[in-house]
């Protein structure tokens, strides 16, 4: 009898030590073909492994209907807490309501949720970066470029720009583009948009667009401004293929005109090291994914409480200029990861070894 009791006690202890279920977090990701998003997802996997979390990560391949189906599938599997990189801001309220119905929560990241999505409940968060800041930083970089280099590059403070845009209507496309344009005008430049069109964040589409523009506007533009590094690198490749280059890189690029991106992916930094891409802006995939993951984990483990610090960041306290962080009712649910300028002076510090 004593042996049986001892055996039962051993089983109880063993179950207590090893039988506790791991926290489970669902990760709904927009499109892993995009380098920034792929880097974001890779960090989620690292964080989950370190925290002993079961991560159920699904790629919707840029299809919102697929993402909604994936959400419903995970919910039926018992998943309640999520990190979500949505395809469309407009779908985030519907997603939040489905998650709230099972008593869960989510951190929306990279693509902003709507104000209505965060108002679904206090367990819904923004863990992203204020997109207009990226455009403002691009304007600062461009201003410094034309100040440091001969006035002939922008005579009369005139900028003749080509714009490669992300998916039209996407918050990052809208805010980044508006901010760089407004920033340049505020600095006293006359901005002529020679051509602008979407390349949907994709290098190959950007390269094809640039091929056509070089043929049509050869010598008529003095800068290429893009909404992300993927498109910037597509533009760079087009310019190199067309031999739109010069003898030296004294101004920071071997191309006849500077090309700017956003994200500071490792591929983009390598291009900067080769004097091809002129500059970019760090959109911190590690910062965004870590902030979102820590919020989801805190909810899953019952450790979240108002004012919780995620990735060392406190929630915002004052409304800003961009939704949803412009609404006082949800400002305490908004965590903003800063953008940073990446130039020839500091790009090496962002490169991984």
C-alpha positions as CSV (number, residue, x, y, z in Angstrom):
1,X,0.0,0.0,0.0
2,X,2.8,2.4,0.9
3,X,4.5,1.6,-2.4
4,X,1.3,2.5,-4.2
5,X,1.0,5.8,-2.4
6,X,4.6,6.6,-3.1
7,X,4.1,5.8,-6.8
8,X,1.0,8.0,-7.0
9,X,2.9,10.9,-5.3
10,X,5.7,10.5,-7.9
11,X,3.2,10.7,-10.7
12,X,1.6,13.8,-9.2
13,X,4.9,15.6,-8.9
14,X,5.9,14.5,-12.4
15,X,2.7,15.8,-13.8
16,X,3.1,19.1,-11.9
17,X,6.6,19.5,-13.3
18,X,6.1,18.3,-16.8
19,X,2.4,18.1,-17.5
20,X,1.5,21.8,-17.4
21,X,0.4,22.9,-20.9
22,X,2.6,25.4,-22.7
23,X,1.1,28.8,-23.4
24,X,-0.2,28.9,-27.0
25,X,0.0,32.0,-29.1
26,X,-1.4,32.3,-32.6
27,X,0.6,34.4,-35.2
28,X,-1.4,35.5,-38.2
29,X,1.1,37.0,-40.7
30,X,0.3,39.0,-43.8
31,X,2.9,37.7,-46.3
32,X,6.2,36.0,-45.6
33,X,7.4,36.9,-49.1
34,X,8.1,40.4,-47.9
35,X,11.5,40.7,-46.3
36,X,10.5,42.8,-43.3
37,X,7.6,40.5,-42.5
38,X,9.8,37.4,-42.9
39,X,12.3,39.0,-40.4
40,X,9.4,39.8,-38.1
41,X,8.1,36.2,-38.2
42,X,11.6,34.8,-37.7
43,X,12.0,36.8,-34.5
44,X,8.6,35.6,-33.2
45,X,9.9,32.0,-33.6
46,X,13.0,32.8,-31.6
47,X,11.1,34.5,-28.8
48,X,8.6,31.6,-28.6
49,X,11.3,29.1,-28.3
50,X,13.1,31.0,-25.6
51,X,9.8,31.5,-23.6
52,X,8.6,27.9,-24.0
53,X,5.6,29.0,-26.0
54,X,3.8,27.0,-28.6
55,X,3.6,29.3,-31.6
56,X,1.1,28.6,-34.3
57,X,2.2,30.8,-37.2
58,X,0.2,31.0,-40.4
59,X,0.9,33.0,-43.6
60,X,-2.1,34.4,-45.4
61,X,-0.2,35.2,-48.6
62,X,-1.7,38.7,-48.7
63,X,-5.3,37.4,-48.8
64,X,-7.6,38.8,-46.2
65,X,-10.2,36.1,-46.6
66,X,-7.6,33.5,-46.0
67,X,-6.4,35.3,-42.9
68,X,-10.0,35.3,-41.5
69,X,-10.3,31.6,-42.2
70,X,-6.9,31.0,-40.4
71,X,-8.1,33.0,-37.4
72,X,-11.3,30.9,-37.1
73,X,-9.3,27.7,-37.5
74,X,-7.0,28.6,-34.6
75,X,-9.9,29.7,-32.4
76,X,-11.6,26.3,-32.9
77,X,-8.3,24.8,-31.8
78,X,-8.5,26.7,-28.6
79,X,-6.1,29.5,-29.3
80,X,-7.2,32.7,-27.6
81,X,-4.2,35.1,-27.8
82,X,-2.7,36.4,-31.0
83,X,0.0,38.5,-32.7
84,X,-1.5,39.7,-35.9
85,X,0.1,41.4,-38.9
86,X,-3.2,42.0,-40.8
87,X,-3.7,42.4,-44.5
88,X,-6.2,45.2,-44.1
89,X,-6.9,47.7,-41.4
90,X,-10.6,47.4,-42.3
91,X,-10.7,43.8,-41.2
92,X,-9.2,44.3,-37.8
93,X,-12.5,45.1,-36.0
94,X,-14.0,41.8,-37.2
95,X,-11.0,39.9,-36.1
96,X,-11.0,41.5,-32.7
97,X,-14.7,40.7,-32.2
98,X,-14.1,37.0,-33.0
99,X,-11.2,36.9,-30.5
100,X,-13.2,38.7,-27.8
101,X,-16.0,36.2,-28.2
102,X,-13.7,33.5,-26.8
103,X,-12.3,35.7,-24.1
104,X,-9.0,36.4,-25.8
105,X,-6.8,39.3,-26.9
106,X,-4.5,40.4,-29.7
107,X,-1.6,42.7,-30.5
108,X,-1.9,44.1,-34.0
109,X,1.4,45.0,-35.5
110,X,3.0,46.5,-38.6
111,X,-0.4,47.3,-40.1
112,X,-2.4,49.5,-37.9
113,X,-5.7,48.2,-36.5
114,X,-8.7,50.6,-36.7
115,X,-9.8,52.6,-33.7
116,X,-12.9,50.5,-33.6
117,X,-10.8,47.3,-33.3
118,X,-9.1,48.6,-30.2
119,X,-12.4,49.7,-28.8
120,X,-13.6,46.1,-28.9
121,X,-11.9,45.7,-25.6
122,X,-8.9,46.5,-23.4
123,X,-7.1,43.3,-24.5
124,X,-6.4,44.6,-28.0
125,X,-3.3,46.5,-28.8
126,X,-1.3,48.4,-31.4
127,X,2.4,47.4,-31.4
128,X,3.8,49.2,-34.4
129,X,5.6,52.3,-35.6
130,X,4.1,55.7,-36.5
131,X,4.4,55.6,-40.3
132,X,4.5,59.4,-40.9
133,X,7.8,59.5,-38.9
134,X,9.4,57.3,-41.6
135,X,8.5,59.8,-44.3
136,X,9.7,62.7,-42.2
137,X,13.0,61.0,-41.7
138,X,13.3,60.4,-45.4
139,X,12.8,64.1,-45.9
140,X,15.6,64.9,-43.5
141,X,17.9,62.5,-45.2
142,X,17.1,64.0,-48.6
143,X,17.6,67.6,-47.3
144,X,21.0,66.6,-45.9
145,X,22.0,65.0,-49.2
146,X,21.3,68.1,-51.3
147,X,22.9,70.3,-48.7
148,X,26.1,68.3,-48.7
149,X,26.4,67.9,-52.5
150,X,26.8,70.4,-55.3
151,X,23.8,72.7,-55.8
152,X,23.6,71.6,-59.5
153,X,22.0,68.4,-58.2
154,X,18.9,70.3,-57.1
155,X,19.2,73.8,-58.8
156,X,16.9,76.3,-57.1
157,X,16.0,73.7,-54.5
158,X,14.0,71.8,-57.1
159,X,13.5,68.1,-56.6
160,X,12.3,66.1,-59.5
161,X,11.3,62.8,-57.9
162,X,10.1,59.4,-58.9
163,X,7.9,57.7,-56.3
164,X,7.5,53.9,-55.9
165,X,4.6,53.3,-53.6
166,X,3.4,50.4,-51.6
167,X,0.0,48.9,-51.9
168,X,-2.4,51.9,-52.5
169,X,-4.5,52.7,-49.5
170,X,-2.2,50.8,-47.1
171,X,-1.5,53.0,-44.0
172,X,2.3,52.9,-44.5
173,X,1.9,53.9,-48.2
174,X,-0.3,56.8,-47.3
175,X,1.4,58.2,-44.3
176,X,5.0,57.7,-45.5
177,X,4.3,59.3,-48.8
178,X,2.4,62.3,-47.4
179,X,5.1,62.9,-44.8
180,X,8.1,62.9,-47.1
181,X,6.3,65.2,-49.6
182,X,5.2,67.6,-46.9
183,X,8.5,67.4,-45.2
184,X,10.4,68.5,-48.3
185,X,8.0,71.3,-49.0
186,X,8.3,72.5,-45.4
187,X,12.1,72.7,-45.9
188,X,11.7,75.0,-48.9
189,X,12.0,72.6,-51.8
190,X,9.9,72.8,-54.9
191,X,8.8,69.2,-55.4
192,X,8.0,68.0,-58.9
193,X,6.6,64.5,-59.0
194,X,7.9,63.2,-62.4
195,X,6.1,59.9,-62.0
196,X,4.6,57.8,-59.2
197,X,2.9,54.5,-59.1
198,X,2.5,51.4,-56.9
199,X,4.8,48.5,-57.0
200,X,3.0,46.7,-54.2
201,X,6.1,46.5,-52.0
202,X,7.7,44.1,-54.5
203,X,11.2,44.3,-56.0
204,X,10.3,42.8,-59.3
205,X,7.4,45.2,-59.9
206,X,9.6,48.1,-58.9
207,X,12.3,47.1,-61.3
208,X,9.8,46.8,-64.2
209,X,8.3,50.2,-63.3
210,X,11.8,51.8,-63.2
211,X,12.8,50.2,-66.5
212,X,9.9,52.1,-68.1
213,X,10.6,55.3,-66.3
214,X,14.3,55.4,-67.2
215,X,13.3,55.1,-70.8
216,X,10.7,57.8,-70.5
217,X,12.4,60.3,-68.2
218,X,16.1,59.8,-68.7
219,X,17.9,62.8,-67.2
220,X,14.7,64.4,-65.9
221,X,14.7,63.1,-62.3
222,X,17.2,63.6,-59.5
223,X,16.0,61.2,-56.8
224,X,14.0,58.0,-56.4
225,X,11.9,57.8,-53.2
226,X,10.3,54.5,-52.2
227,X,8.0,53.3,-49.4
228,X,10.1,50.2,-48.6
229,X,13.5,48.6,-49.2
230,X,12.2,45.9,-51.5
231,X,11.0,48.4,-54.0
232,X,14.2,50.5,-53.5
233,X,16.3,47.5,-54.3
234,X,14.2,46.8,-57.4
235,X,14.9,50.4,-58.5
236,X,18.6,50.1,-57.8
237,X,18.8,47.0,-59.9
238,X,17.0,48.7,-62.8
239,X,19.4,51.7,-62.6
240,X,22.4,49.4,-62.5
241,X,21.2,47.4,-65.5
242,X,20.6,50.6,-67.5
243,X,24.1,51.8,-66.5
244,X,22.6,54.8,-64.8
245,X,25.8,55.2,-62.9
246,X,28.8,57.5,-62.4
247,X,32.5,57.1,-61.9
248,X,32.6,57.5,-58.1
249,X,30.5,57.3,-55.0
250,X,31.7,60.5,-53.4
251,X,28.1,61.4,-52.6
252,X,27.4,58.0,-51.1
253,X,26.2,56.1,-54.2
254,X,27.5,55.0,-57.6
255,X,24.1,55.7,-59.1
256,X,23.5,59.0,-60.8
257,X,20.6,59.7,-58.4
258,X,20.1,58.6,-54.8
259,X,17.5,55.9,-54.0
260,X,15.9,55.8,-50.6
261,X,14.0,53.0,-48.9
262,X,12.4,52.1,-45.6
263,X,12.9,49.1,-43.3
264,X,16.7,48.7,-43.1
265,X,16.6,45.0,-44.0
266,X,20.0,43.2,-44.1
267,X,19.8,43.0,-47.9
268,X,19.3,46.8,-48.1
269,X,22.2,47.4,-45.7
270,X,24.5,45.3,-47.9
271,X,23.5,47.4,-50.9
272,X,24.4,50.5,-48.9
273,X,27.8,48.9,-48.1
274,X,28.3,48.5,-51.9
275,X,27.5,52.2,-52.5
276,X,24.3,51.3,-54.3
277,X,21.2,52.1,-52.1
278,X,21.8,55.6,-50.7
279,X,19.9,55.4,-47.4
280,X,17.0,53.8,-45.6
281,X,15.0,54.1,-42.4
282,X,14.9,51.4,-39.8
283,X,11.5,49.9,-39.2
284,X,12.4,47.7,-36.4
285,X,11.2,44.2,-37.1
286,X,12.7,42.9,-33.8
287,X,11.2,45.8,-31.8
288,X,7.7,45.5,-33.3
289,X,7.6,41.7,-33.1
290,X,9.0,41.6,-29.6
291,X,6.5,44.2,-28.3
292,X,3.6,42.3,-29.8
293,X,4.8,39.0,-28.6
294,X,5.4,40.2,-25.0
295,X,1.9,41.7,-24.9
296,X,0.3,38.4,-26.2
297,X,2.4,36.3,-23.7
298,X,1.5,38.6,-20.8
299,X,-2.2,38.0,-21.6
300,X,-1.8,34.3,-22.1
301,X,-0.1,33.9,-18.7
302,X,-2.3,36.3,-16.8
303,X,0.5,38.9,-16.2
304,X,-0.9,41.7,-18.2
305,X,-2.2,44.8,-16.4
306,X,-2.7,48.4,-17.6
307,X,0.6,50.2,-18.0
308,X,2.4,47.0,-18.8
309,X,5.8,47.5,-20.3
310,X,6.5,45.6,-23.5
311,X,10.0,45.5,-25.0
312,X,10.8,48.2,-22.5
313,X,8.1,50.5,-24.0
314,X,5.3,52.0,-22.0
315,X,1.9,52.6,-23.6
316,X,1.4,56.0,-25.1
317,X,-0.3,58.6,-22.9
318,X,-1.1,61.4,-25.4
319,X,-2.9,61.1,-28.7
320,X,-0.7,61.5,-31.8
321,X,-1.5,62.2,-35.5
322,X,-2.1,58.7,-36.8
323,X,-5.0,56.3,-36.1
324,X,-5.5,54.5,-33.9
325,X,-3.0,56.3,-31.6
326,X,-4.8,59.6,-32.3
327,X,-7.8,58.5,-30.2
328,X,-7.7,59.3,-26.5
329,X,-10.1,56.4,-25.7
330,X,-7.5,53.8,-26.8
331,X,-4.2,55.6,-26.3
332,X,-3.3,53.4,-23.4
333,X,-3.4,50.3,-25.7
334,X,-0.9,51.8,-28.2
335,X,2.8,50.9,-28.1
336,X,4.9,52.8,-30.6
337,X,8.3,51.4,-31.7
338,X,10.5,54.3,-33.0
339,X,11.9,54.6,-36.6
340,X,15.6,55.5,-37.0
341,X,17.5,57.1,-39.9
342,X,20.0,54.8,-41.5
343,X,22.7,56.6,-43.5
344,X,26.3,56.1,-44.6
345,X,27.4,57.4,-41.2
346,X,25.7,54.7,-39.1
347,X,24.5,51.8,-41.3
348,X,27.2,49.4,-40.1
349,X,25.8,49.5,-36.6
350,X,22.6,47.9,-37.9
351,X,24.2,45.1,-39.8
352,X,24.2,41.6,-38.2
353,X,27.5,39.8,-38.1
